[in-house]
Amino acid sequence: MDINLVNVINQHKASIKVSLTLKEESQQFTKLLFKAFYDCDTDAHKALQDLEHLFVKIRNRACPEIKDKPCKRWEDFKDKIPDLYASLKMDAEAIYNNDPASQSIEEIYLAYPGFFAISIYRMARVFYQLNLPLIPRLMTEYAHSVTGIDIHPGAQIGASFFIDHGTGVVIGETTTIKDSVKIYQGVTLGALTVKKQYQNTKRHPTIEDHVTIYANATILGGDTVIGTGSVIGGNTWLTKSVPNHSVVTHNHQIEIFSKIKKADE
């Protein structure tokens, strides 16, 4: 055995103190939470018991200084479940009502990555508001790995939120999204600058009610506000606010020509 190499590895691990077990257990917790909410084959009573046990384990790993203390309790999350159900039902209905390809609400729950990502975000958001460190990020990063949709649990998202397709969607930490907003694949709601000194400022845009943002649009900056009822076209790049009921498009030129030469050429 190479004792020197083992010492180097152990010194490095001691300096960063990363627990991959916390990541794995957080993923297990997230999957079981979703099943407890929606899977008719999962016994709700047993699932809640298992979830409480897992919650205590991951809480104690994430916050070793409060191990076995009553703060950041599972009960604080359970109190929020009825409101979560109501909110997520509105999200599912928004997807069903706005997507002509959807055949049933059951299909939304089972097959739509946008709904899965929104669900995990809203669950993680509760823990984020309880000031539980790291675990909310691990929950939304699990959803990100499954769906390709990256929603920071710090984002504030209103009712009846619709993500269609979803791959490549990025919603940053200080984003504010109001009610009845629709976004499509590849949309980025990001920061105009990523300097560390702006960590505690609003860096991401505000999207007002009833806005639609089409595929691959990029909207950046904490001072950027997309007004109520606006439509942001695909491939648009925005760093400035737009007024209510605006239509923003990206103009580009497309040329089509034949590769086959005519006989008289």
Short mmCIF file of the C-alpha atoms (twelve columns), coordinates in Angstrom:
data_MODEL
# 
_entry.id   MODEL 
# 
loop_
_atom_site.group_PDB 
_atom_site.id 
_atom_site.type_symbol 
_atom_site.label_atom_id 
_atom_site.label_alt_id 
_atom_site.label_comp_id 
_atom_site.label_asym_id 
_atom_site.label_seq_id 
_atom_site.Cartn_x 
_atom_site.Cartn_y 
_atom_site.Cartn_z 
_atom_site.pdbx_PDB_model_num 
ATOM 1   C CA . MET A 1   0.000   0.000  0.000   1 
ATOM 2   C CA . ASP A 2   1.236   3.513  -0.884  1 
ATOM 3   C CA . ILE A 3   1.039   5.184  2.543   1 
ATOM 4   C CA . ASN A 4   2.048   8.589  1.188   1 
ATOM 5   C CA . LEU A 5   -0.723  8.563  -1.424  1 
ATOM 6   C CA . VAL A 6   -3.291  7.489  1.174   1 
ATOM 7   C CA . ASN A 7   -2.161  10.357 3.418   1 
ATOM 8   C CA . VAL A 8   -2.508  12.864 0.561   1 
ATOM 9   C CA . ILE A 9   -6.023  11.633 -0.217  1 
ATOM 10  C CA . ASN A 10  -7.079  11.699 3.432   1 
ATOM 11  C CA . GLN A 11  -5.670  15.195 3.935   1 
ATOM 12  C CA . HIS A 12  -7.570  16.432 0.904   1 
ATOM 13  C CA . LYS A 13  -10.837 14.836 2.038   1 
ATOM 14  C CA . ALA A 14  -10.377 16.270 5.534   1 
ATOM 15  C CA . SER A 15  -10.024 19.770 4.083   1 
ATOM 16  C CA . ILE A 16  -13.241 19.712 2.019   1 
ATOM 17  C CA . LYS A 17  -15.437 17.365 4.091   1 
ATOM 18  C CA . VAL A 18  -17.725 16.260 1.245   1 
ATOM 19  C CA . SER A 19  -20.192 13.468 1.979   1 
ATOM 20  C CA . LEU A 20  -21.358 11.665 -1.153  1 
ATOM 21  C CA . THR A 21  -23.636 9.700  1.146   1 
ATOM 22  C CA . LEU A 22  -25.526 12.961 1.761   1 
ATOM 23  C CA . LYS A 23  -25.965 13.383 -1.997  1 
ATOM 24  C CA . GLU A 24  -27.156 9.802  -2.465  1 
ATOM 25  C CA . GLU A 25  -29.542 9.948  0.488   1 
ATOM 26  C CA . SER A 26  -30.900 13.298 -0.696  1 
ATOM 27  C CA . GLN A 27  -31.666 11.746 -4.080  1 
ATOM 28  C CA . GLN A 28  -33.362 8.804  -2.363  1 
ATOM 29  C CA . PHE A 29  -35.366 11.253 -0.234  1 
ATOM 30  C CA . THR A 30  -36.405 13.255 -3.322  1 
ATOM 31  C CA . LYS A 31  -37.572 10.185 -5.252  1 
ATOM 32  C CA . LEU A 32  -39.568 8.865  -2.314  1 
ATOM 33  C CA . LEU A 33  -41.117 12.288 -1.721  1 
ATOM 34  C CA . PHE A 34  -42.384 12.419 -5.304  1 
ATOM 35  C CA . LYS A 35  -43.756 8.867  -5.024  1 
ATOM 36  C CA . ALA A 36  -45.439 9.675  -1.718  1 
ATOM 37  C CA . PHE A 37  -47.188 12.615 -3.350  1 
ATOM 38  C CA . TYR A 38  -48.343 10.941 -6.558  1 
ATOM 39  C CA . ASP A 39  -47.838 7.163  -6.778  1 
ATOM 40  C CA . CYS A 40  -51.054 5.249  -6.033  1 
ATOM 41  C CA . ASP A 41  -49.000 2.098  -5.306  1 
ATOM 42  C CA . THR A 42  -47.004 3.818  -2.549  1 
ATOM 43  C CA . ASP A 43  -48.500 3.625  0.944   1 
ATOM 44  C CA . ALA A 44  -48.646 7.245  2.123   1 
ATOM 45  C CA . HIS A 45  -48.422 6.451  5.839   1 
ATOM 46  C CA . LYS A 46  -45.330 4.271  5.493   1 
ATOM 47  C CA . ALA A 47  -43.746 6.672  3.023   1 
ATOM 48  C CA . LEU A 48  -44.131 9.581  5.449   1 
ATOM 49  C CA . GLN A 49  -42.505 7.521  8.194   1 
ATOM 50  C CA . ASP A 50  -39.613 6.597  5.908   1 
ATOM 51  C CA . LEU A 51  -39.293 10.191 4.753   1 
ATOM 52  C CA . GLU A 52  -39.083 11.473 8.310   1 
ATOM 53  C CA . HIS A 53  -36.325 8.969  9.071   1 
ATOM 54  C CA . LEU A 54  -34.427 9.974  5.917   1 
ATOM 55  C CA . PHE A 55  -34.965 13.658 6.619   1 
ATOM 56  C CA . VAL A 56  -33.357 13.385 10.056  1 
ATOM 57  C CA . LYS A 57  -30.392 11.526 8.543   1 
ATOM 58  C CA . ILE A 58  -29.709 14.048 5.778   1 
ATOM 59  C CA . ARG A 59  -30.405 17.010 8.061   1 
ATOM 60  C CA . ASN A 60  -27.826 15.729 10.543  1 
ATOM 61  C CA . ARG A 61  -25.300 15.175 7.761   1 
ATOM 62  C CA . ALA A 62  -25.881 18.626 6.302   1 
ATOM 63  C CA . CYS A 63  -25.963 20.343 9.714   1 
ATOM 64  C CA . PRO A 64  -23.793 18.315 12.110  1 
ATOM 65  C CA . GLU A 65  -23.805 21.158 14.613  1 
ATOM 66  C CA . ILE A 66  -27.569 20.708 15.205  1 
ATOM 67  C CA . LYS A 67  -27.616 16.910 15.270  1 
ATOM 68  C CA . ASP A 68  -30.467 15.593 17.465  1 
ATOM 69  C CA . LYS A 69  -31.702 19.130 18.176  1 
ATOM 70  C CA . PRO A 70  -35.345 20.001 17.416  1 
ATOM 71  C CA . CYS A 71  -34.695 22.843 14.952  1 
ATOM 72  C CA . LYS A 72  -35.380 22.379 11.219  1 
ATOM 73  C CA . ARG A 73  -37.960 19.714 11.907  1 
ATOM 74  C CA . TRP A 74  -39.748 17.342 9.544   1 
ATOM 75  C CA . GLU A 75  -43.008 18.676 11.003  1 
ATOM 76  C CA . ASP A 76  -42.223 22.099 9.532   1 
ATOM 77  C CA . PHE A 77  -42.269 20.548 6.057   1 
ATOM 78  C CA . LYS A 78  -45.375 18.420 6.704   1 
ATOM 79  C CA . ASP A 79  -47.324 21.552 7.611   1 
ATOM 80  C CA . LYS A 80  -46.694 22.848 4.084   1 
ATOM 81  C CA . ILE A 81  -47.874 19.730 2.217   1 
ATOM 82  C CA . PRO A 82  -51.527 20.809 1.696   1 
ATOM 83  C CA . ASP A 83  -50.386 24.114 0.172   1 
ATOM 84  C CA . LEU A 84  -47.830 22.269 -1.957  1 
ATOM 85  C CA . TYR A 85  -50.530 19.965 -3.303  1 
ATOM 86  C CA . ALA A 86  -52.725 22.910 -4.233  1 
ATOM 87  C CA . SER A 87  -49.855 24.712 -5.961  1 
ATOM 88  C CA . LEU A 88  -48.674 21.661 -7.883  1 
ATOM 89  C CA . LYS A 89  -52.218 20.852 -9.003  1 
ATOM 90  C CA . MET A 90  -52.374 24.318 -10.579 1 
ATOM 91  C CA . ASP A 91  -49.048 23.688 -12.333 1 
ATOM 92  C CA . ALA A 92  -50.305 20.360 -13.728 1 
ATOM 93  C CA . GLU A 93  -53.520 21.982 -14.916 1 
ATOM 94  C CA . ALA A 94  -51.560 24.809 -16.565 1 
ATOM 95  C CA . ILE A 95  -49.520 22.267 -18.530 1 
ATOM 96  C CA . TYR A 96  -52.615 20.270 -19.498 1 
ATOM 97  C CA . ASN A 97  -54.552 23.363 -20.581 1 
ATOM 98  C CA . ASN A 98  -51.697 24.858 -22.616 1 
ATOM 99  C CA . ASP A 99  -50.175 21.826 -24.328 1 
ATOM 100 C CA . PRO A 100 -52.301 20.398 -27.160 1 
ATOM 101 C CA . ALA A 101 -50.226 17.194 -27.045 1 
ATOM 102 C CA . SER A 102 -51.315 16.350 -23.492 1 
ATOM 103 C CA . GLN A 103 -54.056 13.731 -23.254 1 
ATOM 104 C CA . SER A 104 -54.715 13.650 -19.496 1 
ATOM 105 C CA . ILE A 105 -53.615 14.998 -16.133 1 
ATOM 106 C CA . GLU A 106 -52.204 11.543 -15.366 1 
ATOM 107 C CA . GLU A 107 -49.903 11.904 -18.365 1 
ATOM 108 C CA . ILE A 108 -48.623 15.204 -16.950 1 
ATOM 109 C CA . TYR A 109 -47.682 13.562 -13.658 1 
ATOM 110 C CA . LEU A 110 -46.046 10.537 -15.282 1 
ATOM 111 C CA . ALA A 111 -44.416 11.770 -18.464 1 
ATOM 112 C CA . TYR A 112 -43.705 15.497 -18.346 1 
ATOM 113 C CA . PRO A 113 -40.181 16.477 -17.288 1 
ATOM 114 C CA . GLY A 114 -41.322 20.061 -16.795 1 
ATOM 115 C CA . PHE A 115 -43.810 19.001 -14.153 1 
ATOM 116 C CA . PHE A 116 -41.261 16.779 -12.405 1 
ATOM 117 C CA . ALA A 117 -38.731 19.625 -12.254 1 
ATOM 118 C CA . ILE A 118 -41.345 22.101 -11.009 1 
ATOM 119 C CA . SER A 119 -42.521 19.615 -8.350  1 
ATOM 120 C CA . ILE A 120 -39.027 19.037 -6.981  1 
ATOM 121 C CA . TYR A 121 -38.339 22.769 -7.093  1 
ATOM 122 C CA . ARG A 122 -41.457 23.554 -5.046  1 
ATOM 123 C CA . MET A 123 -40.621 20.837 -2.495  1 
ATOM 124 C CA . ALA A 124 -37.002 22.017 -2.256  1 
ATOM 125 C CA . ARG A 125 -38.182 25.610 -1.969  1 
ATOM 126 C CA . VAL A 126 -39.890 24.778 1.344   1 
ATOM 127 C CA . PHE A 127 -36.615 23.461 2.764   1 
ATOM 128 C CA . TYR A 128 -34.793 26.491 1.336   1 
ATOM 129 C CA . GLN A 129 -37.188 28.797 3.203   1 
ATOM 130 C CA . LEU A 130 -36.534 26.779 6.383   1 
ATOM 131 C CA . ASN A 131 -32.834 27.690 5.948   1 
ATOM 132 C CA . LEU A 132 -31.816 24.066 5.572   1 
ATOM 133 C CA . PRO A 133 -28.399 24.198 3.868   1 
ATOM 134 C CA . LEU A 134 -27.315 22.209 0.830   1 
ATOM 135 C CA . ILE A 135 -30.244 19.748 0.763   1 
ATOM 136 C CA . PRO A 136 -32.521 21.998 -1.381  1 
ATOM 137 C CA . ARG A 137 -29.708 22.323 -3.935  1 
ATOM 138 C CA . LEU A 138 -29.144 18.562 -3.937  1 
ATOM 139 C CA . MET A 139 -32.873 18.039 -4.546  1 
ATOM 140 C CA . THR A 140 -33.079 20.427 -7.510  1 
ATOM 141 C CA . GLU A 141 -29.777 19.147 -8.895  1 
ATOM 142 C CA . TYR A 142 -31.258 15.644 -8.865  1 
ATOM 143 C CA . ALA A 143 -34.190 16.956 -10.920 1 
ATOM 144 C CA . HIS A 144 -31.679 18.715 -13.166 1 
ATOM 145 C CA . SER A 145 -29.795 15.475 -13.778 1 
ATOM 146 C CA . VAL A 146 -33.042 13.663 -14.650 1 
ATOM 147 C CA . THR A 147 -34.723 16.336 -16.790 1 
ATOM 148 C CA . GLY A 148 -32.069 18.773 -17.993 1 
ATOM 149 C CA . ILE A 149 -34.023 21.563 -16.257 1 
ATOM 150 C CA . ASP A 150 -31.985 23.632 -13.776 1 
ATOM 151 C CA . ILE A 151 -34.099 25.593 -11.267 1 
ATOM 152 C CA . HIS A 152 -32.360 27.093 -8.250  1 
ATOM 153 C CA . PRO A 153 -34.460 26.647 -5.080  1 
ATOM 154 C CA . GLY A 154 -33.907 30.327 -4.286  1 
ATOM 155 C CA . ALA A 155 -35.969 31.402 -7.308  1 
ATOM 156 C CA . GLN A 156 -39.453 32.758 -6.558  1 
ATOM 157 C CA . ILE A 157 -42.040 31.207 -8.868  1 
ATOM 158 C CA . GLY A 158 -45.746 32.021 -8.813  1 
ATOM 159 C CA . ALA A 159 -48.829 29.942 -9.539  1 
ATOM 160 C CA . SER A 160 -49.713 27.988 -12.698 1 
ATOM 161 C CA . PHE A 161 -46.168 27.676 -14.034 1 
ATOM 162 C CA . PHE A 162 -45.699 25.859 -17.351 1 
ATOM 163 C CA . ILE A 163 -42.420 24.485 -18.723 1 
ATOM 164 C CA . ASP A 164 -42.834 22.721 -22.068 1 
ATOM 165 C CA . HIS A 165 -40.213 20.171 -23.188 1 
ATOM 166 C CA . GLY A 166 -37.771 21.824 -20.814 1 
ATOM 167 C CA . THR A 167 -34.345 20.550 -21.824 1 
ATOM 168 C CA . GLY A 168 -31.738 23.238 -21.228 1 
ATOM 169 C CA . VAL A 169 -33.927 25.555 -19.145 1 
ATOM 170 C CA . VAL A 170 -31.922 27.516 -16.549 1 
ATOM 171 C CA . ILE A 171 -33.604 29.609 -13.828 1 
ATOM 172 C CA . GLY A 172 -31.168 31.424 -11.561 1 
ATOM 173 C CA . GLU A 173 -31.226 31.938 -7.809  1 
ATOM 174 C CA . THR A 174 -32.728 35.452 -7.629  1 
ATOM 175 C CA . THR A 175 -35.183 35.079 -10.502 1 
ATOM 176 C CA . THR A 176 -38.768 36.201 -9.818  1 
ATOM 177 C CA . ILE A 177 -41.500 34.623 -11.940 1 
ATOM 178 C CA . LYS A 178 -45.080 35.765 -11.369 1 
ATOM 179 C CA . ASP A 179 -48.299 33.854 -12.165 1 
ATOM 180 C CA . SER A 180 -49.310 32.010 -15.353 1 
ATOM 181 C CA . VAL A 181 -45.924 32.140 -17.054 1 
ATOM 182 C CA . LYS A 182 -45.019 29.749 -19.892 1 
ATOM 183 C CA . ILE A 183 -41.460 28.966 -20.939 1 
ATOM 184 C CA . TYR A 184 -40.039 26.560 -23.489 1 
ATOM 185 C CA . GLN A 185 -36.852 24.552 -23.914 1 
ATOM 186 C CA . GLY A 186 -33.472 26.235 -23.785 1 
ATOM 187 C CA . VAL A 187 -34.654 29.380 -21.987 1 
ATOM 188 C CA . THR A 188 -32.093 31.015 -19.683 1 
ATOM 189 C CA . LEU A 189 -33.113 33.432 -16.930 1 
ATOM 190 C CA . GLY A 190 -29.640 34.350 -15.808 1 
ATOM 191 C CA . ALA A 191 -27.252 36.929 -14.392 1 
ATOM 192 C CA . LEU A 192 -25.677 39.679 -16.462 1 
ATOM 193 C CA . THR A 193 -22.498 39.371 -14.427 1 
ATOM 194 C CA . VAL A 194 -21.203 36.460 -12.361 1 
ATOM 195 C CA . LYS A 195 -18.761 38.361 -10.161 1 
ATOM 196 C CA . LYS A 196 -18.675 37.000 -6.603  1 
ATOM 197 C CA . GLN A 197 -19.116 40.478 -5.133  1 
ATOM 198 C CA . TYR A 198 -22.737 40.469 -6.365  1 
ATOM 199 C CA . GLN A 199 -23.607 37.288 -4.445  1 
ATOM 200 C CA . ASN A 200 -26.168 38.946 -2.155  1 
ATOM 201 C CA . THR A 201 -27.849 41.124 -4.781  1 
ATOM 202 C CA . LYS A 202 -30.685 40.464 -7.229  1 
ATOM 203 C CA . ARG A 203 -28.815 39.226 -10.294 1 
ATOM 204 C CA . HIS A 204 -31.584 37.546 -12.291 1 
ATOM 205 C CA . PRO A 205 -34.636 38.943 -14.104 1 
ATOM 206 C CA . THR A 206 -38.242 39.419 -13.068 1 
ATOM 207 C CA . ILE A 207 -40.958 37.926 -15.268 1 
ATOM 208 C CA . GLU A 208 -44.401 39.420 -14.708 1 
ATOM 209 C CA . ASP A 209 -47.795 37.690 -15.047 1 
ATOM 210 C CA . HIS A 210 -48.964 35.926 -18.235 1 
ATOM 211 C CA . VAL A 211 -45.624 36.073 -20.058 1 
ATOM 212 C CA . THR A 212 -44.651 33.513 -22.701 1 
ATOM 213 C CA . ILE A 213 -40.948 32.927 -23.426 1 
ATOM 214 C CA . TYR A 214 -40.186 30.775 -26.457 1 
ATOM 215 C CA . ALA A 215 -37.312 28.380 -27.068 1 
ATOM 216 C CA . ASN A 216 -33.679 29.392 -26.541 1 
ATOM 217 C CA . ALA A 217 -34.447 32.931 -25.406 1 
ATOM 218 C CA . THR A 218 -31.932 34.422 -22.966 1 
ATOM 219 C CA . ILE A 219 -32.958 37.080 -20.455 1 
ATOM 220 C CA . LEU A 220 -30.263 38.454 -18.166 1 
ATOM 221 C CA . GLY A 221 -29.865 40.899 -15.300 1 
ATOM 222 C CA . GLY A 222 -31.428 41.730 -11.955 1 
ATOM 223 C CA . ASP A 223 -32.859 45.018 -13.239 1 
ATOM 224 C CA . THR A 224 -34.475 43.376 -16.265 1 
ATOM 225 C CA . VAL A 225 -38.277 43.167 -16.024 1 
ATOM 226 C CA . ILE A 226 -40.456 41.501 -18.645 1 
ATOM 227 C CA . GLY A 227 -43.808 43.252 -18.502 1 
ATOM 228 C CA . THR A 228 -47.186 41.596 -18.009 1 
ATOM 229 C CA . GLY A 229 -48.628 39.766 -20.998 1 
ATOM 230 C CA . SER A 230 -45.474 39.991 -23.099 1 
ATOM 231 C CA . VAL A 231 -44.299 37.412 -25.633 1 
ATOM 232 C CA . ILE A 232 -40.563 36.830 -26.004 1 
ATOM 233 C CA . GLY A 233 -39.687 35.139 -29.268 1 
ATOM 234 C CA . GLY A 234 -37.269 32.271 -29.750 1 
ATOM 235 C CA . ASN A 235 -33.500 32.947 -29.784 1 
ATOM 236 C CA . THR A 236 -34.003 36.435 -28.341 1 
ATOM 237 C CA . TRP A 237 -31.248 37.966 -26.196 1 
ATOM 238 C CA . LEU A 238 -32.476 40.549 -23.658 1 
ATOM 239 C CA . THR A 239 -30.606 42.585 -21.050 1 
ATOM 240 C CA . LYS A 240 -33.123 45.437 -20.782 1 
ATOM 241 C CA . SER A 241 -36.710 45.618 -19.546 1 
ATOM 242 C CA . VAL A 242 -39.683 45.548 -21.893 1 
ATOM 243 C CA . PRO A 243 -43.073 47.168 -21.159 1 
ATOM 244 C CA . ASN A 244 -46.343 45.346 -20.606 1 
ATOM 245 C CA . HIS A 245 -47.861 43.519 -23.588 1 
ATOM 246 C CA . SER A 246 -44.718 43.686 -25.712 1 
ATOM 247 C CA . VAL A 247 -43.812 41.266 -28.494 1 
ATOM 248 C CA . VAL A 248 -40.046 40.808 -28.778 1 
ATOM 249 C CA . THR A 249 -38.607 38.972 -31.786 1 
ATOM 250 C CA . HIS A 250 -35.170 38.077 -33.052 1 
ATOM 251 C CA . ASN A 251 -34.703 39.052 -36.688 1 
ATOM 252 C CA . HIS A 252 -32.352 36.961 -38.771 1 
ATOM 253 C CA . GLN A 253 -31.942 36.249 -42.447 1 
ATOM 254 C CA . ILE A 254 -32.428 32.827 -43.955 1 
ATOM 255 C CA . GLU A 255 -31.229 32.037 -47.480 1 
ATOM 256 C CA . ILE A 256 -32.395 28.928 -49.360 1 
ATOM 257 C CA . PHE A 257 -30.701 27.886 -52.570 1 
ATOM 258 C CA . SER A 258 -30.475 24.763 -54.652 1 
ATOM 259 C CA . LYS A 259 -27.286 22.743 -54.850 1 
ATOM 260 C CA . ILE A 260 -28.373 21.367 -58.266 1 
ATOM 261 C CA . LYS A 261 -27.376 23.465 -61.248 1 
ATOM 262 C CA . LYS A 262 -29.905 24.061 -64.003 1 
ATOM 263 C CA . ALA A 263 -29.209 22.631 -67.451 1 
ATOM 264 C CA . ASP A 264 -28.622 26.070 -69.060 1 
ATOM 265 C CA . GLU A 265 -26.076 27.111 -66.408 1 
# 
